[in-house]
């Protein structure tokens, strides 16, 4: 999932320890439809080893996290959760990544560097479903286990995807929340992250499908705007939507950067309380806007638990306890036991709706 702040190198004393690696491998060019299609049609390496759920956890493993964007509050939380999980297992954690949420070439370069460094596993939130595939499959051929979290690649490019919640649940509930807030009538817009973001596009697909239901016949989706998970761009896109559609009744922003930026704009404008806003946000980012009436309700999962689950899954893969096949199970510390589903997907759980009645109970 997605959420961003201004780029800055993280210090070891910060919540997430991440030192930018020198890129020793030339990055590939920008993503094109052909490159994405080629990657989607290529088959990744298949594991010939069978899982041994009773195998001891290997020691000396290194799990590298490659979020969509470093110094993004959401990924700071999720990767801190991953750090705690990996280190609780006695393994080594590291985080690397780009300061831009749309730098797919940069993500590819980091994958190549991590492969050269022979890390045990990579946990990556992909900026594009196909652009990383060649690099990730090369990593897998070199014995690196690949877990995607928050935003997936094509299934042939990784061993396991740790999904924050059912994509269908997220997409449909966003529409349901908005419909309730605008009385099932009026124009709405979506403020997304990057146009290529896998998770965003999947959720938006389910939103559009939900809107086809008869009960939403009086709701019109007028535009999908893209803020690129950049606070200033998302703020400007919100302003642009309201200028272009003066009768707009609501905005759905399924990205923590986007919903916070939209809330900031609405809160200081004449649209406060008139244009409804929902989406995916963190309680700490959104608390003030819920309390002042700008936002009625929004939802999210616990990003720290998502990062932790990715870490436990990566160690289980690297230890041979699972291979990513459907039906396999593994234990994720205090989170409990999880079963691998279809297409090698593990689901964290259902999202939580936050409003005035419960937002004070959460701190992330």
MOVEN-V899632 format. One record per pair of residues at least 6 apart in sequence whose ideal C-beta (glycine too) atoms are under 6 Angstrom apart, sorted by the first residue. I is the first residue (numbers start at 0). GAP is how many residues later the second one is. Records with the same first field share a line. If there is no record, write none. Layout:
I = GAP ; GAP
//
This chain:
0 = 149 ; 198
1 = 66 ; 191 ; 227 ; 253
2 = 69 ; 70 ; 71 ; 253 ; 254
3 = 65 ; 68 ; 97 ; 225 ; 226 ; 253
4 = 66 ; 67
6 = 64 ; 92
7 = 63
8 = 11
9 = 6 ; 8
14 = 61 ; 65
15 = 60 ; 63 ; 64 ; 79
17 = 52 ; 77
20 = 75 ; 92
22 = 86
24 = 84 ; 87 ; 88
26 = 78 ; 81 ; 82
27 = 80
30 = 73 ; 97 ; 100
35 = 94
38 = 91 ; 94
39 = 90 ; 114
42 = 113
43 = 93 ; 112 ; 113
44 = 95 ; 96
46 = 276
50 = 271 ; 272 ; 277
51 = 268
52 = 268
54 = 264 ; 265 ; 266
56 = 262
57 = 261
60 = 30 ; 59 ; 257
61 = 30 ; 57 ; 58
62 = 23 ; 30 ; 58 ; 248 ; 251
63 = 30 ; 50 ; 55 ; 58
64 = 14 ; 17 ; 30 ; 58
65 = 30 ; 31 ; 44 ; 56 ; 58
66 = 8 ; 12 ; 30 ; 58
67 = 33 ; 57 ; 59
68 = 32
69 = 27
73 = 182 ; 229
76 = 226 ; 227 ; 287
77 = 225 ; 228 ; 229
78 = 16 ; 228
80 = 223 ; 226 ; 227
81 = 225 ; 226 ; 228 ; 229
82 = 10
84 = 223 ; 226 ; 227
85 = 7 ; 225
86 = 6
88 = 226
90 = 224
95 = 14
97 = 8
100 = 128
101 = 92 ; 126
103 = 23 ; 24 ; 27
106 = 20 ; 25
107 = 24 ; 27
110 = 24 ; 25 ; 28
111 = 23
113 = 8
114 = 24 ; 27 ; 29
119 = 198
120 = 24 ; 193 ; 197
121 = 22 ; 24
122 = 24 ; 26 ; 187 ; 191
123 = 24
124 = 24 ; 25 ; 26
125 = 6 ; 22 ; 25 ; 27
127 = 68
128 = 24 ; 25 ; 69
129 = 24
131 = 21
132 = 21 ; 24
135 = 10 ; 21
136 = 20
139 = 6
144 = 14 ; 172 ; 173
145 = 12 ; 13
146 = 13 ; 163 ; 166 ; 167
147 = 10 ; 13
148 = 13 ; 161
150 = 46 ; 47 ; 48
151 = 9 ; 46
154 = 188
158 = 158 ; 165
159 = 153 ; 164 ; 184
160 = 184
161 = 147 ; 148 ; 151 ; 184
162 = 182 ; 184
163 = 137 ; 142 ; 184
164 = 136 ; 185 ; 186
166 = 35 ; 36
167 = 38
169 = 33
170 = 32 ; 35 ; 36
171 = 34 ; 38
173 = 33 ; 78
174 = 32 ; 35 ; 36
176 = 101 ; 120
177 = 72 ; 74 ; 100
180 = 95 ; 115
181 = 67 ; 68 ; 94
184 = 33
185 = 63
186 = 33 ; 35 ; 58 ; 60 ; 61 ; 62
187 = 33 ; 62
188 = 33 ; 34 ; 52 ; 62
189 = 34 ; 62
190 = 34 ; 36 ; 46 ; 60 ; 62 ; 67 ; 71
191 = 8 ; 32 ; 34
192 = 7 ; 36 ; 62
193 = 34
194 = 31
199 = 54
202 = 51
210 = 10
221 = 23
224 = 12 ; 16
226 = 6 ; 7 ; 10 ; 31
228 = 26 ; 28
230 = 26 ; 30
233 = 23 ; 24 ; 27
234 = 26 ; 30
237 = 24 ; 27
238 = 26
241 = 6 ; 29
247 = 27
249 = 26
250 = 11 ; 26
251 = 26 ; 27
252 = 6 ; 9 ; 26
253 = 25 ; 26
255 = 25 ; 26
258 = 20 ; 22
259 = 25
261 = 15
262 = 14 ; 26 ; 31 ; 32
265 = 6 ; 11 ; 28
266 = 22 ; 27
271 = 22
272 = 20
276 = 18
277 = 20
278 = 19
279 = 20
280 = 17
281 = 82
282 = 71 ; 76 ; 79
285 = 12
286 = 72
288 = 6
289 = 66 ; 69
296 = 56 ; 58
297 = 56
298 = 52 ; 54
300 = 47 ; 50
305 = 42
308 = 23 ; 26 ; 39
311 = 20
315 = 6 ; 14
320 = 9
321 = 6 ; 8
323 = 20
325 = 14 ; 16
327 = 12
328 = 8 ; 10
330 = 6
331 = 6
337 = 8
339 = 6
//
